[in-house]
């Protein structure tokens, strides 16, 4: 599992953009899975990316 590097804190409602390296071969729309974890205190929400 690869993780992108970015700022450790993003203000609420602010934008966050990250560029990730994908595989050189295959279909990037089917062969790659992207997601994120958003956490605050004891709550963590997992969100699928696109």
N, CA, C and O atoms as a GROMACS GRO file, in nm:
protein
  200
    1UNK      N    1   0.084  -0.118   0.000
    1UNK     CA    2   0.000   0.000   0.000
    1UNK      C    3   0.089   0.124   0.000
    1UNK      O    4   0.173   0.141   0.088
    2UNK      N    5   0.070   0.209  -0.098
    2UNK     CA    6   0.146   0.333  -0.106
    2UNK      C    7   0.067   0.445  -0.042
    2UNK      O    8  -0.056   0.448  -0.047
    3UNK      N    9   0.139   0.536   0.019
    3UNK     CA   10   0.073   0.650   0.080
    3UNK      C   11   0.131   0.777   0.022
    3UNK      O   12   0.253   0.790   0.008
    4UNK      N   13   0.046   0.872  -0.012
    4UNK     CA   14   0.091   1.000  -0.065
    4UNK      C   15   0.137   1.091   0.046
    4UNK      O   16   0.090   1.082   0.159
    5UNK      N   17   0.229   1.179   0.015
    5UNK     CA   18   0.278   1.275   0.112
    5UNK      C   19   0.202   1.406   0.094
    5UNK      O   20   0.177   1.448  -0.019
    6UNK      N   21   0.166   1.467   0.201
    6UNK     CA   22   0.095   1.593   0.196
    6UNK      C   23   0.102   1.660   0.331
    6UNK      O   24   0.169   1.611   0.422
    7UNK      N   25   0.035   1.772   0.344
    7UNK     CA   26   0.037   1.841   0.474
    7UNK      C   27  -0.032   1.757   0.580
    7UNK      O   28  -0.125   1.681   0.550
    8UNK      N   29   0.013   1.769   0.704
    8UNK     CA   30  -0.046   1.690   0.811
    8UNK      C   31  -0.178   1.751   0.859
    8UNK      O   32  -0.258   1.682   0.922
    9UNK      N   33  -0.201   1.879   0.829
    9UNK     CA   34  -0.324   1.945   0.870
    9UNK      C   35  -0.380   2.022   0.751
    9UNK      O   36  -0.307   2.094   0.683
   10UNK      N   37  -0.509   2.006   0.727
   10UNK     CA   38  -0.579   2.083   0.624
   10UNK      C   39  -0.698   2.149   0.692
   10UNK      O   40  -0.775   2.083   0.761
   11UNK      N   41  -0.712   2.279   0.671
   11UNK     CA   42  -0.822   2.351   0.734
   11UNK      C   43  -0.957   2.298   0.686
   11UNK      O   44  -0.968   2.249   0.574
   12UNK      N   45  -1.056   2.308   0.770
   12UNK     CA   46  -1.191   2.263   0.734
   12UNK      C   47  -1.237   2.337   0.609
   12UNK      O   48  -1.219   2.458   0.596
   13UNK      N   49  -1.296   2.263   0.518
   13UNK     CA   50  -1.348   2.309   0.390
   13UNK      C   51  -1.238   2.356   0.295
   13UNK      O   52  -1.268   2.410   0.188
   14UNK      N   53  -1.112   2.336   0.331
   14UNK     CA   54  -1.003   2.373   0.242
   14UNK      C   55  -0.979   2.260   0.143
   14UNK      O   56  -1.024   2.147   0.164
   15UNK      N   57  -0.910   2.289   0.036
   15UNK     CA   58  -0.883   2.188  -0.066
   15UNK      C   59  -0.750   2.120  -0.038
   15UNK      O   60  -0.656   2.181   0.012
   16UNK      N   61  -0.744   1.992  -0.070
   16UNK     CA   62  -0.620   1.915  -0.058
   16UNK      C   63  -0.604   1.836  -0.186
   16UNK      O   64  -0.695   1.764  -0.227
   17UNK      N   65  -0.488   1.848  -0.247
   17UNK     CA   66  -0.462   1.777  -0.372
   17UNK      C   67  -0.330   1.702  -0.361
   17UNK      O   68  -0.233   1.754  -0.307
   18UNK      N   69  -0.328   1.581  -0.412
   18UNK     CA   70  -0.207   1.501  -0.409
   18UNK      C   71  -0.195   1.427  -0.542
   18UNK      O   72  -0.296   1.382  -0.598
   19UNK      N   73  -0.073   1.415  -0.593
   19UNK     CA   74  -0.048   1.341  -0.717
   19UNK      C   75   0.019   1.209  -0.679
   19UNK      O   76   0.120   1.208  -0.609
   20UNK      N   77  -0.038   1.098  -0.725
   20UNK     CA   78   0.015   0.966  -0.693
   20UNK      C   79   0.066   0.897  -0.818
   20UNK      O   80   0.010   0.916  -0.927
   21UNK      N   81   0.170   0.819  -0.805
   21UNK     CA   82   0.223   0.740  -0.916
   21UNK      C   83   0.145   0.610  -0.925
   21UNK      O   84   0.128   0.540  -0.825
   22UNK      N   85   0.097   0.578  -1.044
   22UNK     CA   86   0.025   0.453  -1.066
   22UNK      C   87   0.111   0.357  -1.146
   22UNK      O   88   0.223   0.390  -1.183
   23UNK      N   89   0.060   0.238  -1.171
   23UNK     CA   90   0.135   0.140  -1.249
   23UNK      C   91   0.152   0.187  -1.394
   23UNK      O   92   0.067   0.258  -1.447
   24UNK      N   93   0.262   0.147  -1.455
   24UNK     CA   94   0.290   0.186  -1.594
   24UNK      C   95   0.205   0.108  -1.693
   24UNK      O   96   0.184   0.152  -1.806
   25UNK      N   97   0.155  -0.007  -1.652
   25UNK     CA   98   0.076  -0.092  -1.741
   25UNK      C   99  -0.062  -0.114  -1.682
   25UNK      O  100  -0.085  -0.092  -1.563
   26UNK      N  101  -0.154  -0.159  -1.766
   26UNK     CA  102  -0.288  -0.191  -1.718
   26UNK      C  103  -0.383  -0.074  -1.737
   26UNK      O  104  -0.348   0.028  -1.796
   27UNK      N  105  -0.504  -0.092  -1.688
   27UNK     CA  106  -0.609   0.008  -1.699
   27UNK      C  107  -0.619   0.084  -1.567
   27UNK      O  108  -0.661   0.026  -1.467
   28UNK      N  109  -0.582   0.213  -1.564
   28UNK     CA  110  -0.584   0.287  -1.437
   28UNK      C  111  -0.724   0.307  -1.380
   28UNK      O  112  -0.739   0.337  -1.262
   29UNK      N  113  -0.828   0.290  -1.463
   29UNK     CA  114  -0.965   0.306  -1.415
   29UNK      C  115  -1.017   0.181  -1.345
   29UNK      O  116  -1.116   0.188  -1.273
   30UNK      N  117  -0.950   0.067  -1.366
   30UNK     CA  118  -0.996  -0.059  -1.307
   30UNK      C  119  -0.890  -0.121  -1.216
   30UNK      O  120  -0.924  -0.186  -1.118
   31UNK      N  121  -0.763  -0.102  -1.247
   31UNK     CA  122  -0.655  -0.171  -1.178
   31UNK      C  123  -0.597  -0.094  -1.059
   31UNK      O  124  -0.505  -0.143  -0.993
   32UNK      N  125  -0.649   0.024  -1.030
   32UNK     CA  126  -0.596   0.106  -0.920
   32UNK      C  127  -0.710   0.137  -0.822
   32UNK      O  128  -0.821   0.170  -0.863
   33UNK      N  129  -0.680   0.126  -0.694
   33UNK     CA  130  -0.777   0.158  -0.589
   33UNK      C  131  -0.722   0.276  -0.508
   33UNK      O  132  -0.608   0.273  -0.464
   34UNK      N  133  -0.804   0.378  -0.490
   34UNK     CA  134  -0.763   0.497  -0.415
   34UNK      C  135  -0.864   0.521  -0.304
   34UNK      O  136  -0.984   0.504  -0.322
   35UNK      N  137  -0.813   0.560  -0.189
   35UNK     CA  138  -0.901   0.591  -0.077
   35UNK      C  139  -0.831   0.686   0.018
   35UNK      O  140  -0.713   0.717   0.001
   36UNK      N  141  -0.904   0.731   0.118
   36UNK     CA  142  -0.848   0.823   0.218
   36UNK      C  143  -0.909   0.793   0.354
   36UNK      O  144  -1.018   0.737   0.364
   37UNK      N  145  -0.836   0.831   0.457
   37UNK     CA  146  -0.884   0.822   0.595
   37UNK      C  147  -0.889   0.963   0.651
   37UNK      O  148  -0.790   1.036   0.646
   38UNK      N  149  -1.002   1.001   0.704
   38UNK     CA  150  -1.018   1.130   0.769
   38UNK      C  151  -1.042   1.104   0.917
   38UNK      O  152  -1.133   1.029   0.953
   39UNK      N  153  -0.961   1.167   1.001
   39UNK     CA  154  -0.975   1.141   1.143
   39UNK      C  155  -0.986   1.268   1.225
   39UNK      O  156  -0.926   1.370   1.194
   40UNK      N  157  -1.065   1.258   1.331
   40UNK     CA  158  -1.079   1.366   1.428
   40UNK      C  159  -1.104   1.302   1.564
   40UNK      O  160  -1.202   1.231   1.584
   41UNK      N  161  -1.015   1.328   1.654
   41UNK     CA  162  -1.020   1.268   1.787
   41UNK      C  163  -1.027   1.116   1.776
   41UNK      O  164  -0.933   1.055   1.725
   42UNK      N  165  -1.135   1.054   1.823
   42UNK     CA  166  -1.144   0.908   1.821
   42UNK      C  167  -1.222   0.854   1.703
   42UNK      O  168  -1.248   0.734   1.695
   43UNK      N  169  -1.260   0.942   1.610
   43UNK     CA  170  -1.342   0.898   1.496
   43UNK      C  171  -1.258   0.900   1.369
   43UNK      O  172  -1.186   0.996   1.341
   44UNK      N  173  -1.267   0.792   1.292
   44UNK     CA  174  -1.199   0.782   1.163
   44UNK      C  175  -1.300   0.739   1.058
   44UNK      O  176  -1.375   0.644   1.078
   45UNK      N  177  -1.302   0.810   0.946
   45UNK     CA  178  -1.392   0.779   0.836
   45UNK      C  179  -1.308   0.740   0.715
   45UNK      O  180  -1.216   0.814   0.677
   46UNK      N  181  -1.338   0.625   0.655
   46UNK     CA  182  -1.269   0.579   0.535
   46UNK      C  183  -1.354   0.613   0.414
   46UNK      O  184  -1.474   0.584   0.411
   47UNK      N  185  -1.292   0.677   0.313
   47UNK     CA  186  -1.365   0.721   0.194
   47UNK      C  187  -1.295   0.668   0.070
   47UNK      O  188  -1.173   0.680   0.057
   48UNK      N  189  -1.372   0.608  -0.020
   48UNK     CA  190  -1.316   0.564  -0.148
   48UNK      C  191  -1.293   0.685  -0.237
   48UNK      O  192  -1.371   0.780  -0.236
   49UNK      N  193  -1.185   0.681  -0.313
   49UNK     CA  194  -1.153   0.789  -0.405
   49UNK      C  195  -1.193   0.754  -0.547
   49UNK      O  196  -1.246   0.646  -0.572
   50UNK      N  197  -1.168   0.845  -0.637
   50UNK     CA  198  -1.199   0.822  -0.778
   50UNK      C  199  -1.100   0.897  -0.863
   50UNK      O  200  -1.108   0.893  -0.986
   0.00000   0.00000   0.00000
